[in-house]
Amino acid sequence: MPLEATMMIIDNSEYMRNGDYVPSRFDAQADAVNTIFQTKIDSNPENTVGVMTMAYKGPEVLVTHSKELGQAIKGLHTASTKMGGYNDIPTAINIAQLALKHRENKNLRQRIIVFVGSPLEGTAADEREMVKLAKKLKKNNVAVDVVVFGDGIEEGESSVLKAFIENVSSADNSHLLSVPPGPHLLSDVIMSSSILAEDRGIPPGAMGAAGPSGAGGATDFEFGVDPSLDPELAMALRMSMEEEQARQAAEEQTRQSAANASTPPPARVDDAADNGDDDAMLQQALAMSEGRDVDVEGGQEDEDEDEDEDEDEEAAIARAIEMSMKREQDQRKP
């Protein structure tokens, strides 16, 4: 079992009032904090756990190096009365690292667990700055786990937190867990992920990376949950994701229908005729530029013009013969 000192950084921003997680984002997070706290202490009696916030008026340490779950519950209650503002993730991580540095038992490995349920803002949204912070943590042997949920889940291929975990991870000791909304409990997903795998006696790397965005190795399970360990949770997560995909598909279909409704009506017959005239004029100009004869009226040659052209050609041949005979006569004269 790991011998660790852990600092948990919780999200107490205004976004935590949202009710898309049961019973609310903050309460789901508080339940997860209690689960992690108890699991860490049960894993090894020498382990210590601290709790701090990172929003409202600024990062604030609520509990440091404790083994009493009651202190964590008291700290969470205090945090519930101080919700607002936005998360200052880099500053909170630096304070957590400082708190871990002053742990009494230096044999305890250092770990920070960050909960992010709101959009990244400020320096936290700057990938270069976050990677720089990650390298500093790695140099000081600090492992970091990040749990993203709600508005904290990043969309698209570019992910600042994924880059952060990739640069802080050493020997697969750091993880990124993404938990979408659904009927499942946030604490259950974390319990079945790689974040607490070692504390539960599962060898490191046995479960792969935590979730589809996990860093430090390939994952063999959807959402980082082993169906053989928790089939009900795995099924709930899968159904939640399918519902979200169906909702997005319905929205896309609605947008396409609206776009089709705003498409201009087909061209009228008169317009088509006008377009036909334009095409004929274009073909005429093209033919004239190539030195070809063109019928102005519509492409059919006039019979009279054909006859005139034949007569001109015969007259030209006759003149050529006459000139040829005249030259022969001139040559025969002495």
ABEGO torsion letter per residue (X at the ends): XBBBBBBBBBBABAAAABAABOABAAAAAAAAAAAAAAAAAAABAABBBBBBBABEAEBBBABBGBABAAAAAAAAAAAAABBEEBBBAAAAAAAAAAAAAABABAABBBBBBBBBABBBBEAAABAAAAAAAAAAAAAAGBBBBBBBBEAABBBEABBAAAAAAAAABBGGABBBBBBBBEABBAAAAAAABAAAAAAAGBBBGAAEBBEAABBGEBBABBGGBBAAABAAAAAAAAAAAAAAAAAAAAAAAAAAAAAAAABBBBBBAAAAAAAAAAAAAAAAAAAAAAGBBBBAAGGBBBAAAAAAAAAAAAAAAAAAAAAAAAAAAAAABX
